[in-house]
Amino acid sequence: MEKKGYFVLGFWDYETPKVMVVKDRKLGVIYRAVQFLVITYFIWHVFISQKAYQETETRPESSVYTEMRGVAMLEDSVQDTTEYVRPSEGGDVISTILRREVTHDQTQGTCAEHYSVANANCTQDSDCAKGEIDFDGHGQRTGRCIPYYNDTFKTCEIKSWCPIEEYAVVREPALEQAINFTVFIKNAIHFPKFKVLRGNIKPNKPKKLLRCHYHPKTNPYCPVFSLGFIAAQAREKFSELCRTGGIIGVFINWKCDFDSDPSKCIPTYSFRRLDMRKNLPSSGYYYRFAKYYHKDGVEYRTLIKAYGIRLDVIVHGHAGRFSLIPTIISTVTAMTSVGICSIICDWIMLTFIDKNEVFSEKKFDNVSQKDGEYYRSCK
């Protein structure tokens, strides 16, 4: 009961730090070293590097316009932007075709299913269920078992666009001259908190963009990049991209300090492969489209499987400007953190140095007031 009453009464006690000078050279060196590290951290990292005295904005508004330029020869055919650029209107995603696999003169009809489709191989009509559709196949089965085009084995007949792609596909050579194609990337960014609008080109020099290429020092306001430069910056071989295709991210990074002139805010560009090239079944980039036409009253199509480079333009923005509130908060945090030095040194002193409990007797005192006088209680 006495102990319980002691703890209840002790709840109302007041604790105040006691100033004690410890004459110990090692402890003094540790104390000043920790102080130096804490102060250096806040001055260099927090205030200079991170600019903790600024109010920041990290979610700006942005718009992107892209345009592909270049003409190349594919055998005897001239390839211009209408042929190899998708989509034609530009945007934050643009792709260029580097290699095509073409299936000519397909028409709606019946033909043999490809032998690699599950349960497509057969020897008689009963092996082919009429009306069945295999989602990995090319069409609906008619119930007949027919020879696989000019081969001796048989597969199930299907209603589809015939002949099927795997049988009649023609693989065209890669458009290797596309390494010199250029991409113009126009970006405007708005920081609404600071009411600042910036762009990556100078509006009074539009003609210069027709003959320049980007360089971070000599041409920072010329966002024109060749596909070869983009592939090299992403550490990719252009010949490999021609074979399998690929998705490359174009990262536009705006890091602006509006304490100085806003015109000094210039973006930087970086490039990185986005698809998983190490996982071969899902690596690369390709898509299919068709060109339709009529001949003798019958609808035909040319199916094209296109391999290419897809560019995804991703914009990041970070801006800051001096503000009193974050400055006060960071300063108070820094001053409070300096107090950690005393806590660390007290722990070192009482744990490793004060073997005979000399310092602990001096540091901790229980003081009470009685009859207007202070006296020291003995343990």
C-alpha positions in Angstrom: 0.0 0.0 0.0 2.9 2.3 0.8 4.4 1.7 -2.6 1.1 2.2 -4.3 0.6 5.5 -2.5 4.1 6.6 -3.4 3.5 6.1 -7.2 0.2 7.9 -7.0 1.7 10.8 -5.3 4.7 10.7 -7.6 2.4 11.3 -10.6 2.2 14.9 -9.5 5.9 15.5 -9.2 7.7 17.9 -11.6 10.9 16.9 -13.3 13.4 19.5 -14.6 16.8 18.9 -16.3 19.9 19.5 -14.1 23.0 21.1 -15.6 26.0 19.1 -14.7 29.5 19.6 -16.2 31.3 16.3 -16.7 35.1 16.6 -16.9 35.7 13.7 -19.4 37.6 14.3 -22.6 36.2 11.3 -24.4 32.6 12.1 -23.6 33.2 15.7 -24.7 34.6 14.7 -28.0 31.6 12.4 -28.6 29.2 15.1 -27.7 30.7 17.7 -30.1 31.0 15.1 -32.9 27.3 14.2 -32.6 26.4 17.8 -32.5 28.5 18.5 -35.6 26.8 15.6 -37.5 23.3 16.7 -36.6 23.9 20.4 -37.5 25.7 19.4 -40.7 22.8 17.2 -41.7 20.3 19.9 -41.3 22.3 22.6 -42.9 23.5 20.6 -45.9 20.9 18.0 -46.6 17.7 19.5 -45.2 18.1 23.2 -46.0 20.6 23.3 -49.0 19.8 20.0 -50.8 16.2 19.4 -50.0 15.3 23.1 -49.7 13.1 22.5 -46.6 12.5 26.3 -46.4 10.3 26.2 -49.5 6.7 25.5 -50.2 6.5 22.8 -52.9 4.2 21.5 -55.6 4.7 18.0 -57.1 1.5 17.5 -59.2 1.6 20.1 -62.0 -0.7 20.2 -65.0 0.9 19.0 -68.3 0.2 18.6 -72.0 2.3 16.7 -74.6 2.3 16.8 -78.4 4.6 14.5 -80.5 5.4 14.4 -84.1 7.5 11.8 -86.0 9.6 12.9 -89.0 11.5 11.0 -91.7 11.3 9.2 -95.0 12.9 5.8 -95.8 13.0 3.3 -98.6 11.8 -0.3 -98.0 13.1 -2.2 -101.1 11.3 -0.2 -103.9 8.7 1.4 -101.7 8.8 4.8 -100.1 7.8 4.8 -96.4 6.6 8.1 -95.0 4.9 9.1 -91.7 1.5 8.0 -93.0 2.8 4.5 -93.4 4.7 3.9 -90.2 3.5 6.3 -87.5 0.6 5.4 -85.1 -1.4 7.4 -84.1 -1.0 10.1 -86.7 -2.3 12.9 -84.6 0.4 12.7 -81.9 0.1 12.6 -78.2 1.9 11.3 -75.1 2.1 7.9 -76.8 3.5 7.4 -80.3 4.8 4.4 -82.1 6.7 3.7 -85.3 6.7 0.5 -87.3 10.1 -1.0 -87.8 9.2 -4.4 -89.3 6.0 -6.0 -90.8 4.7 -9.5 -91.2 2.0 -9.3 -94.0 -0.8 -11.7 -95.0 -2.1 -10.7 -98.4 -5.6 -11.3 -99.9 -7.5 -12.7 -97.0 -11.2 -13.2 -97.6 -14.1 -14.7 -95.6 -14.4 -18.4 -96.3 -13.3 -21.8 -95.1 -9.8 -23.2 -94.8 -7.7 -25.6 -92.7 -7.0 -24.6 -89.0 -3.3 -24.3 -88.0 -1.9 -27.5 -86.7 -0.5 -25.9 -83.5 -4.0 -25.2 -82.2 -5.2 -27.7 -79.6 -7.2 -30.6 -81.0 -7.0 -29.2 -84.5 -5.2 -32.3 -86.0 -7.6 -34.9 -87.2 -8.0 -38.0 -89.4 -11.7 -38.0 -89.9 -14.7 -35.7 -89.7 -15.8 -37.1 -86.3 -12.7 -35.6 -84.8 -14.0 -32.1 -85.5 -17.0 -30.9 -83.5 -19.2 -28.7 -85.7 -19.7 -25.1 -84.4 -16.9 -25.4 -81.8 -14.7 -22.3 -81.4 -11.2 -22.5 -79.8 -10.2 -19.2 -78.4 -6.6 -19.9 -79.4 -7.7 -20.7 -82.9 -8.7 -18.7 -85.9 -12.5 -19.4 -86.3 -15.5 -21.7 -86.0 -15.1 -25.3 -87.0 -17.4 -26.7 -89.7 -17.2 -30.3 -88.7 -15.0 -31.4 -91.7 -11.5 -32.8 -91.6 -9.5 -31.6 -94.6 -5.8 -31.6 -95.8 -3.7 -28.8 -94.4 -3.2 -26.8 -97.6 -0.5 -28.6 -99.6 0.7 -31.0 -96.9 -0.2 -34.6 -96.4 -1.7 -34.4 -92.9 -5.1 -33.1 -92.0 -6.6 -30.5 -89.7 -10.2 -29.4 -88.9 -11.8 -27.0 -91.3 -12.8 -23.5 -90.0 -14.8 -20.5 -91.1 -12.4 -17.6 -90.9 -10.4 -15.0 -92.9 -8.5 -17.3 -95.2 -5.7 -18.2 -95.8 -4.7 -18.1 -92.1 -1.8 -15.9 -91.0 0.6 -18.6 -89.9 0.4 -20.3 -93.4 0.5 -17.3 -95.8 2.4 -14.7 -93.8 5.3 -12.8 -95.7 8.0 -11.4 -93.4 9.3 -8.1 -94.8 12.9 -6.8 -94.0 13.3 -4.4 -91.1 13.2 -0.7 -91.8 16.8 -0.1 -90.6 16.9 3.5 -92.0 14.4 4.4 -89.2 17.4 4.8 -86.9 17.6 8.4 -88.3 13.9 9.2 -87.9 13.3 12.0 -85.4 10.7 12.6 -82.8 9.6 16.1 -81.9 8.2 16.3 -78.3 6.5 19.5 -77.3 5.6 19.8 -73.6 3.9 22.6 -71.6 3.7 22.4 -67.8 1.7 24.6 -65.4 2.3 25.0 -61.7 -1.1 26.4 -60.5 0.1 27.0 -56.9 2.7 29.4 -58.1 0.9 30.5 -61.3 3.8 29.7 -63.5 3.6 28.2 -67.0 6.7 26.8 -68.7 7.4 25.1 -72.1 10.3 23.1 -73.4 10.7 25.2 -76.6 11.2 28.9 -77.2 8.1 30.3 -79.0 10.0 32.9 -81.0 12.3 30.4 -82.8 10.1 27.8 -84.5 12.2 27.5 -87.6 15.3 26.4 -85.7 13.4 23.3 -84.6 13.5 22.0 -88.2 17.3 21.6 -88.3 18.4 21.1 -84.7 18.8 18.1 -82.3 18.6 18.1 -78.5 21.7 18.6 -76.5 21.6 19.4 -72.7 24.1 22.2 -73.0 24.1 23.6 -76.5 20.4 23.0 -77.5 18.3 22.5 -74.3 15.2 24.1 -76.0 15.3 21.7 -79.0 13.3 18.6 -78.0 14.0 16.7 -81.2 15.5 13.2 -80.8 16.5 10.6 -83.3 15.3 7.0 -82.7 19.0 5.9 -82.7 19.7 8.4 -79.9 16.7 7.3 -77.8 17.7 3.6 -78.2 21.3 4.3 -77.2 20.2 6.4 -74.1 17.9 3.5 -73.1 20.9 1.1 -73.5 19.2 -0.9 -76.2 20.4 -2.2 -79.6 18.4 -0.7 -82.4 18.7 -3.9 -84.5 17.1 -5.9 -81.7 14.3 -3.4 -81.4 13.7 -3.9 -85.1 13.3 -7.6 -84.6 11.1 -7.8 -81.5 9.9 -4.2 -81.0 9.9 -2.5 -77.6 8.4 0.1 -75.3 10.6 3.0 -74.2 9.7 5.6 -71.6 10.6 9.2 -72.3 10.8 10.9 -69.0 10.6 14.7 -68.9 11.7 16.0 -65.5 11.0 19.6 -64.4 12.8 20.6 -61.2 12.2 24.3 -60.7 13.4 26.8 -58.1 11.1 29.8 -58.3 13.2 31.8 -55.8 15.3 32.5 -58.9 14.2 33.5 -62.4 11.5 31.1 -63.7 13.1 31.2 -67.2 16.0 29.2 -65.7 13.6 26.3 -65.2 14.6 23.9 -68.1 13.6 20.2 -68.2 15.9 17.2 -68.4 15.2 14.1 -70.4 15.9 10.4 -69.6 15.0 7.2 -71.4 14.3 3.7 -70.2 13.0 0.4 -71.6 9.6 -0.3 -70.0 8.6 -3.7 -71.2 10.2 -6.8 -69.6 12.8 -7.8 -72.2 14.2 -10.6 -70.0 10.9 -12.4 -70.1 10.9 -13.4 -73.8 7.2 -14.5 -74.1 6.0 -11.0 -73.0 8.8 -8.8 -74.2 8.8 -6.6 -77.3 5.9 -4.6 -78.8 3.7 -5.5 -81.8 0.1 -5.1 -82.9 -2.1 -6.1 -85.8 -4.2 -4.0 -88.1 -5.8 -4.6 -91.5 -6.3 -2.7 -94.8 -9.6 -3.6 -96.5 -10.5 -3.5 -100.2 -13.0 -5.0 -102.7 -12.2 -7.0 -105.8 -15.0 -8.4 -108.1 -17.6 -7.6 -105.5 -15.7 -9.6 -102.8 -14.2 -8.0 -99.7 -10.6 -8.7 -99.1 -8.1 -7.6 -96.5 -4.4 -7.4 -96.0 -3.5 -8.3 -92.4 -0.4 -6.6 -91.0 1.5 -7.6 -87.8 3.6 -4.6 -87.0 6.7 -4.6 -84.8 8.0 -1.3 -83.6 9.1 1.2 -81.0 6.4 2.7 -78.8 7.4 5.9 -76.9 5.5 6.7 -73.7 6.1 10.3 -72.7 5.9 10.7 -68.9 6.2 14.1 -67.3 7.4 14.7 -63.7 7.3 18.1 -62.1 8.6 19.6 -58.8 8.7 23.2 -58.0 9.5 25.2 -54.8 9.4 28.8 -53.5 10.4 30.3 -50.2 7.7 30.3 -47.5 7.8 31.3 -43.9 5.8 28.4 -42.5 8.0 25.5 -43.7 11.1 27.6 -42.7 9.8 27.9 -39.1 8.9 24.2 -39.0 12.3 23.1 -40.3 14.2 25.4 -38.0 12.3 24.2 -34.9 12.9 20.6 -36.0 16.6 21.3 -36.3 16.9 23.0 -32.9 14.9 20.1 -31.3 17.1 17.5 -32.9 20.2 19.0 -31.4 18.8 17.9 -28.0 19.4 14.3 -29.2 23.1 14.9 -28.6 22.6 15.2 -24.9 20.4 12.1 -24.7 23.0 10.0 -26.5 25.8 11.3 -24.4 23.8 10.7 -21.1 23.2 7.2 -22.2 26.9 6.6 -23.0 27.9 8.2 -19.7 25.6 6.2 -17.5 26.0 2.9 -19.3 29.7 2.7 -20.1 31.6 5.4 -18.1 29.8 5.6 -14.7 30.9 2.2 -13.4 30.9 3.4 -9.7 27.6 5.4 -10.1 29.4 8.6 -9.3 27.7 10.6 -12.1 24.3 9.1 -11.5 24.3 10.3 -7.9 25.1 13.8 -9.1 22.6 13.8 -12.0 19.5 12.5 -10.2 18.3 14.2 -7.0 14.9 14.0 -5.2 14.1 17.4 -3.8 11.0 18.4 -1.7 9.9 21.5 0.1 9.2 21.7 3.8 8.7 24.8 6.0 10.0 27.0 3.1 13.3 25.2 3.0 14.9 22.8 0.5 16.7 19.8 1.6 18.4 16.9 -0.2 16.9 13.5 0.4 19.2 10.6 1.0 18.8 7.3 -0.8 
